[in-house]
């Protein structure tokens, strides 16, 4: 009996020391990541929330909404942001809780709540209307914005989205969003587990293509900070109910929509999601990318830009002339290269 008690005490002490060591290591890596990757954009305060965004270019406004787990820089590394900035005013937000944007705990950050906040932020930036592009989880926010503010959103480009509920194993990874227990996890063991799994998860997102070297340049520990892990876990937990709620409203969309997806996507099956959505939206065009996985904007950023251009042409936006580089990429896209 006494030996059992001593064994339990030793085990508890060892676990406590392990958690303490993890805490100090995670705190050090977080501070290092933020020191090495200071904010590259600007900030806007709206509805009591401070949002970080990257803005480049001139012309019609194009809003970029990233997926779960990453940050606005993802569009920069893929090349899409700079390519689009040659004839659009591009605004790429760190969505609430990601990058350097706040995510107050008093709000449940559903796609609708994020859409309202970002719409208000764009109004603060004196934007009267915009084409909105969302990737992955960002498509739910883009769709919500178009449904809630149809006079503001001119059109949508949706990349690799999850639009209809289905069984998903990744819901089991939403532990860091649970109060108290989740807080303990995300300040200690969750970032360490996330770092070990980062490469296989990233490879799965790009499969069957190789993990893109540009994506590998993203600051991993910025995305494994405790604050961002809470946001990522919360969005993982909300994915199925969010899609269930929004799916009832898709036929109400009144803006032109281009839906793009890879036919080898292992994260969001294109048949269950993108093909199905295209059948239910009155004014939509489905563009499938054969042999491409979930990261469509890395695989063919020029085709994504061509989709944005097609929306702009339909709604009568006047574009700035293309640079020679953009013209060459557009010709390659049109020829199917």
Buried (B, 14 or more C-beta within 10 A) or exposed (E): EEEEEEEEEEEEEEEEEEBEEBBEEBBEBBEEBBEEBEBEBEEBEBEEBEBBBBBBBEBBBBBBBBBBBBBBBBBBBBBBBBBBBBBBBBBBBBBBBBBBBBBEEEBEBBBBBBBBBBBBBBEEBEBEBBBBBBBBBBBBBBBBBBBBBEEBBBBBBBBBBBBBBEEBEEEEBBBBBBEEEBBBBBBBBBBBBBBEEBEEBBEBBBBEBEBBEEBEEBBBBBBBBBBBBBBBBBBBBBBBEBBEBBBEEBEEBEBBBBBBBBBBBEBBBBEBBBBBBBEEBEEBBBBBBEEBBBBBBBBBBBBBBBBBBBBBEBEEBEBBEBEEEBEEBBEEBEEEE
